[in-house]
Amino acid sequence: MNVKLKQRLLLPVLAAGLMLTPVLGMPGQVNAAPVQSTAVQSSVISVYVDGKKLPLQPAPITVNGTTLVPMRAIFAALKANVNWEPQTKTIFATKDHIKISLQIGAAQAMKNGKAIKLQVPARQAKGATYVPLRFVAEALGAKIEFDKKTSAIRITSAEQQWIDEEEEWDDYEDAAADAAAAASQMLSVDQIVQMNDNSVVMIATDRSQGSGVVIDSNRILTNFHVMRDASEATITTLYGSQVEVEGIVGYDEAADLAIIQTKEKLNIDPVVLGDGYNVRKGDHVVAIGSPLGLQNTASDGVVSNIIYDGAQLFQISAPIDHGSSGGALFNDSGELIGITTSGIDISNANLNFAVSVMNVNMLINEINDTDAKKIGFLPRKLPESLEGVSTDDIRLLMNREFGSIQTSHKTAALKSWDVKRDASGWLVLSTTIDPAFYMVYGHADAEDLRMWAINAGTELRRMLPKDTIRLTIYYDQQFSFEPRDFKADEVTAQSDGTWRVRYPVVDVQAKEKMHVQVRS
């Protein structure tokens, strides 16, 4: 299936490269040996465009074996705009990005600025302007064939070629779907779990916990975000064995996929990879992963939707949770069709997502093609240490790497970063949250704010282990009236007659331990 897809994607390129290539044994052969004499005769040849006979008045003529037709009829049939320049006796035709010109009697024509030799030039006869049929058709991306038995020239326009190709591909997909449906045996949830449970593992890194799927003797498929910023990792098999991870073999950040390699063989049967083409909305699916660290939890549901967002995603109703990232999604034949990746926490509709195995197969093919030579963990986006770094540079880093908070509802922007050391030597960092976001989502997204604070505090402790750190996110807004029922220092009068309300929304204090407080 992947090979078929690659061929289909290459077809337009091949067509562009071949559209001016002559076909042996057909009238109008461009690279045939020159003919010394000129023989003009009326032609009994019929011309068909996309299966419809082209009415040509006057009739086509044949010159030294080359068929010429009235220009306006053929250009119109191939949906090209044509203009005639009487002073220079030049024909100009355009279609999409293609521009061609032919001058009466000239031995060559121009296509997109490139000269092309003609066996027989354009000419005027019988009160009409004639153009060489093969050149015009192929220059406009059409395919031309000559039927000797019926003396008919059959032209397939570029548009019809695309239609035919799409119909052929649809027929192929339908046939493949029918064949797969007929050949596959529907398994029960219990059978699918028994078939694949041992091939799903739990992954623990020095940054997070997720899931993974065995696809080779020592290779495991997971989400890119599970391995992001990790410097070490261990996998735990269904029966409790732990194996260290050597590093990442390859990844696709846009599709949120990564393939990792363990330091030793796993002795676990890999899953059977599906192709993803036959997945339909409403299909039954089974998910296996480690939500919240509960290893190899199985759940089932249906494919609720199919979405394209940088990768093909299956929206699924099968319940998953934090820790399920990198887990397996199986169809009723027990084939892997996706990698569970994310969900929307604020909904009761089980809005969860899995990356399609189509993207998995592309990543595997890419790794096979490049023969990965370097296996290791990716460098961290954050530095190993900030010791000796100026407060201004720390401010720039916080603004760049911690300048927003992604919550279940939307992204909250953090602005006006300030970093300084107080009289007691504390490193004091402060920023302000978008007040509109906080008013609408502050309560609902309190846990997202807390997790962001824990992550930011953990990274600051790692990079500045000797410092006592305080990180505060403030709500900061001005009003035309004096708001009531705030602490005295949270409301201050401004020189322009307005009132400023400023209070801490998130407060992090950390050194060897960390305390996080969220005001919602």
N, C-alpha and C positions, 0 to 999 in steps of 0.2 A: 504493500500500500504506500509506504514511504517513497519507493522508487517511482511509482506511478505519479505521485504528487510532484516529485522533482521534475519529472519529464513534462508534466503539464505546465509547471512554472517556466520551464525553459522554452516551451514552444513558441511564444512570441519573439524571443530572441533569435531562435533558429529561423523563424519565418522572415525576420528582418534581414538576416544574413543571406537567406536564399532567394529573396524575392526578385533579385536581378540575375539569378543563375539560370542559364538557358537549359532547356531540356532537349536531349538529343532526339532527332527524328521528327521534330515538330516544325511547322512552317514558321519562318521568321527567325531562324537560329542566328543569334547575334554574332557568335564567333565562328560562323561558317566561312569557308574560303571565299574571297571576293569573286564576284561574277563580272566579267568584262563587258558584256552587253546588257542592255536594258530591255526587258520584255514586259510590256504592260498588257494585261488582259482583264476583262471583267471576270469576277469570281462568282461561282455558284455556292460558295461557302456560306453557311448560316452561322450566326453568332448568338449565343445564349449567355445571359448574365443571371446568375443565381437561379437557373432553371427556366427563365423566361426568355423567349425568343426576342431578340432586339430588332425592331423594325428599322431598317437602314435604307434611306433614300437620299442620294442615289446608292446603288448597290456597292458592296466592297469590291476592291480591285486587288489584283495580285501583281507585284512587281518583283521579278527575279526570285520568286518563291516566298516573298514576304507579303502578308496580308495587310492592307491599309483600309481604314474605314473613315467615314465622315466624322470630324472631330467632335461636334456638339453632341451627337447621339451617344458616343462612348463615354465622354466625360460626364454627361448627365446620368447615365446608367450607373456609373461608379461614384456618384455623389460628389463630384469635384466641381468647383467653380472655374469657369474658363473665360478668358478675355482674348480678344484679337487686336493686335497692334498693326494697323494697315501700313504705316510708313515703313516699318522694318519687316513687315510680313512675319511677325513672331506670335506664337501662341503661348499664353501664360495660363497655367492651371494650378490651383491650390486645393488641398484637402488636409484638414487638421495641420500637422507640422510639415507636410510634404509640399514642396514647391518645384514645379517642373516648367521648362520652356523648350519650345522647338521652333526653329526658324525654317521657313520654306526653303528647301534646297540644301540646307546645312547637313553636313555629314555627322554631326554630333548634336546631342541634346544635353540639357543641364537638369540635374536633380539635386536640390538643396546645395547648389553651388559647385557640384561635382560634374565634370564632363563625362558623358557616356557615348561611346561610338555607336552609330546606327548603320545597319547594313543598307537600309533604304531610307532616305530622308522623307520628311513631310513634303507634300506637294499639293498643288491645286489642279483639279480635273473635274469635268462634268459640272462645272459651276459650284463646286464644293471644295472645302479644304480637307485633305485626307491626312491621317496620322498613322504611323505604324502601330498596329493593334497590340502586339506583344509588349513593346516598350511601355506604352501607356498603362496597360493592365498591371504589369509587374511593378512599375514605378509607383503605382497607387496601392500596392500591397495585395493585389489580387493574385489568385492562382489560375493558370491558363492551361488547358489541355486540348489536344486535337484528336478528334475521332475520325480516322481515315475512312471507315466504312460508311459513315453518314455525311462525310465532308462538313462536319460541324465543329466549331470552336466553342468550347464551354469554359466560361469564366466564373470563378467563385470569388466574390468580393471579400475584402478584409472583414467587413461586418458579418457576412455570412459564415466565414471561417470561424469567427468567435462563437457564433450561435451554434454551429455544428459541433464545435469542441465542447461547449457547455452541455449540450444535449448528450454527447458521447460520455462525458464525465458523470452526468446525472444517471445515465443508464448503467454505468459502471458501479456507481455507489449503490443504486437500487439492487443490482445483481449481487453485489458483495453483501449488502444487508440481508437479502433473502437467503443467500448461502450461509451466512453466519447464523441466522436465526434457525435455519433448518439443521445445521450441523451441531449447534450448541445444545447442551443438555441443561435444563433449568435445575439448579441446585437449591436446596433449602438453606436458610441462614446457618443452621447448625453445620451443614456440610461445607459451606464456604469458610466458616471459622475453622473447622477441623483441617481443612485443606491449607489454610494460610496463616494460622495463628503463630506458628513457630517462626515464620519469616518476617514478622514485625517485631522490632526491638525498641527499647527506650534509649534515648541519647541524653547524657548529662554532660554539659560543658562547664567551664569556669564562669559562664555568663548566664546560662539558662538551661531549661529542660524541655525536651521535645521527643519526637518519635522518628522512626526510620523504617525503611523497607529493604530487605535484602534482595539485591538484583544480580549478584555474582558471588564467587567464592569468598571474597573479602571486600566487596563493595556494597555500600548502602546508600539508598536514595532518601533525601530529606529536603526540608525547606532551606533556602539560603538564609533566611532570618534566624533559623536555629543556630547556624554556624557563624553568623556575623560577629566579629570582634572576639571570637573564641581563640584561645591560645592552647587549649588542651580539651580533650573530650574522651568519654568512655561510653561504650554501649553495653546495655544489659539485655541478655536474651530472655526468652520466656521462662526458662528454668533457672534464672539467677546468675548465669555465668557472665563475667565482666571481661571485656576486651578493650584495650586501648586503641584509640584512633590515631593513625599515622598522619592524616591530613586530608585536605580537599583535593580531589582529582580534577574536577571541573565544576563550573557553576554557570547559571543564567540568572543574574540578579533581577532582570525585568520579569521573568516568569517565576521568580522566587523558588528556584530549584538549586540543589547542590548534590553532588555525589562525593561521598567520603570513602576512604579506604582504611581498613583496620590493619594493625601490625601483624596479625596472624590470621590464618584461614578460620572461617566460622563453622564449617561443617554443617551448614544449614541450606536446605533447598531454596533456591531463589523463587520469587513469585513469577507467574506467567504474565508477561506484559501484553495487554490488549493494544488496539490501534487507535481507539477513540472515535473513529469515524461513524460507528454504528450507535453511538450513545444518543438517546432521544429523551426529550422531556417526558417525564412520567415513568422512566425506567426505574426499577427497584435496585437499590445499592446497599452495600454493607461497609461500614467503616470500622477499622481497628486501629487503636492508638492508645496513648497514655495520658488522658486528660487529668490534670491536677496530680500527676504522678501515679495514678491508678493504672498500673501497667496492663496493656493489651485488653482494654475495655472495648467490647463490641457493641455496635448500635446499627440500626438500619433505618432506611427512609427511601425517598425517591429523588430523582433529579428534578428539581423544581424549575430550573431555567438553565440556559446555556448562554454565557456572556463572553464577549471578547474585550479584554482590557489589558493590552500589552501581552496577553497570553489568553488561551482559551480556558475559561473557568466554568466549572459545573457548580451551580447553586444547588445545594442539597438540603433535605430536611432531616437527615441523619444527625442526631445530637453529637456535638464535639465541644471541646472547651480548651482553655489554656493548657498546653502540654500535648494536645493532639496534633500540633503542627508537625508536618513531616510524616503523618500516619497514612495508612493505606485506605483506598476506596476501591471496592471490588464490585463487578457486575454479577449477574446470576449464574455466569459460567465459571466464576471464581477467578476471573482475569483482573489484573490491576488496571483500572481505568483512570485513576487520579490520585493525587497526593493532597490530603486535607491540609488546609493552609490558614484559614481565618474564619471569623464569624462576627456577627453584630450582636453585642451583648444586650443592648437596650430593648430588643424585640422578643416577644414570646412566640414568634413565628418560625423559630429554628432556621434563621437565615445564615447558613454556613456555606463555605466555599472550598472547592478543591481544584488544583491545577490539573488540567487534562494530561493524560498520558501521551497525547500528541506532542506536547512540549517536552515531555520526558524523552521520548524517542529521538527528537531532534537533538537534545543535549547529548544523549548517548552516541548518536552518529557523529556529532561534532568531536567528542572525545576520541572516538575510534579513528576518525580521520586525522586528527592532530597528534595522536599517540602521545598523550600527556607524559612529559618527562620529569616535571617537577611536582612533587606532592608535598603539601605543607599547609599550614594555617594562614589565612589572609592577614595582612598587617592591620592593626587597629586603626580606626579613624582618629582616636584620641592618643596623645603622647603617653609614653610610659611614666613620665614625671613632669611636674610643673615647678619643681624646686628651683629657686633662683630666677624664675620668670617674673617679669614685671606685672604689676596689677593691671596695667593697660592691655598687655598681651593676653592676660587671663580674661579680661572683659571681652576682647575680640573673639577669643575661643568660645566663651559662653554664648555670645550672640550668634556665632556660626553653628555650633553643634547643639545648643540647647535653646534655640530661639523660638521654638514653638512646642506645643503639647498636642499630640494627636489623641483625641478622645473618641468615644463611641458616637458622638453626635457630629463633631466637626473639629477643625484644627484651631487651637487658640494661640494667637500670636503673643509673644513676650517682647516688650520693648523697653527702651531706656535703661539698659544694663549699666550698673555701677559696681565697681570693685575697689575696695580700699582696706587698709588695716587700721583698726581702732587703737586707742591708747593702751589697751590690754594685750595687743598683739594678735587679736582675732582677725582672721580673713573674713571680711563682711561683703557678701554679694547681694545685690538687690536688683529687681526688675519689676515691671508692671504688666498686668494681664489686661487683655482687651476687656473693658468694662461691660460692653454689650454682651459679649460671650458669657461673662461671669454671671450677669443678672439672669440670663436665660437658662444656662446649663450648669452653673456652679454647683447646685445641689445634686443634680442627677449624675454629674461627672466627677464627684468628689473622689471616688476610688481611682479614677484615671489620673487625677491630679496627685493623689498620694503615690501611685506607682511611679509617676514621672519624678517626684521628689526623692523617692527612695533610690531610683536609678541615678539621678544627678548627684545625690549625696554620696552614694557608693563610689562613683567615678572620682569625685573630688577627694574622697578619703584615700583612694588608691594612688592618685597623682600627687597628693600632698599629705603623706602620712604623719608628718610632724606638726601640722597646723591644726588649730582649733577653728572650725569653720561654721559660719552662719549664712544660710541662703534663704532669702525672703522674697516671695512674690506678693506684690501689693495690688490691691484695688485702688485706683486713683481716678477721681472724677470731680468736676466742678459743677456747682449748682447756683442758680440765681437766688435761692433762698437758703436759710440756715436749717439743714436737716437736724432732726432730733433723735434722742435715745442712742447716741453713740458715745464712746468714751471721750473725755474732754480733749485728749490729744489727737483724736481722729478727725475732728472738724476744726478747721482754722479759717479765719476771715482773710480775704485777699484784698490787695490795695484797690482793685477795680470794683469792689462791692460784691463780688461773688464769694462763694464758700467752697472750700476744698475738703473733700472727704477722702481720706487715705488710711487704709488699715491693712494688716497682713492677712493674705488669703492662705498662703502656704508658708510654713516656717520649718526650716531644717537646721538642726544643731548637731555637729558631729566632730568626733575625734576618734578614739578607739571604739566608741559606740555611737549610735545615731538615734536621734529623736525627731519624729516628723509629726507635725500638727497641721490639719487642714480645716479651714473655717468655711463651712458651707451653709 
